[in-house]
Amino acid sequence: MSTQPINRVMLLEGKRFALEVAQAAGTSIRNPKVALKIVTDLKRNAAAQPYSYAQGINEVIELLEVPS
């Protein structure tokens, strides 16, 4: 957990980006391998982003992660 303040606009932009990536997969996102690839790509992208933007991406990742 970070003590950095959250920039609400950046958080929403990160979430919007991640949702667009997930929606672009269409119905193929139901395939666990496709979902895993998207999650992996989003995690890689989040690691290179500012904290608030990454937190928005991470919120979507939590929804996409397939329980193993």
N, C-alpha and C positions, 0 to 999 in steps of 0.2 A: 504494500500500500504506500503510495506516495503522498507527501504532504504538500505537493504543488497545487496551487489553485486551479480550478477547472474553468476554462474559457468556454462558456456555453455555446457560442457560435461555432467554434472549432469542433467541439464535441458533436454538434448536430451535422456539421459538414462531413466529419469522419463517418458518422452513422449513415448519412445519405450515400456516400461513396460505397461503403460496404454493401448496403442494400441494393444499389444499382448493379454491383458485381454479382450478387446472388441472384437477382432477378434476370440478369442476362443469361444465366444458365438454363432458364426455363424449367421445364419438367424434368430435365435430366438431373437436377439437383437431388431428386429422390434416390438416385444411385449413390450408395455410401462412398464409393471411390471418387465420384465427382465432388461430392460434398467435402470429402477429406482434402482434395486438391484445392478447392476454393478456400477452405479454412487455412491450409498451409500458405497459400498465396497471400491471403489477407494478413496473417500473422507476420509474414516477411515484410509486407508493406507497412504494417503498423510499427514495426521496429525502427523504421527509417523516418517516422513522422514525429511532429511535436506531441507532447504528452496528451493534451486535450483531444486532439484529432485521433490519436491512437486509442484513447479510451472509447471514443465513439465506435471505432472499428471493432474493438474488443467486445462491446455490448452485442454487436451482431454476431460475432464469432461464437459467443456463448449460446446463442439461439441455434446456430448451425451445427455445432459439434454433435457428432453421432456417438451415443454411448456405446462403449465396447464391451 
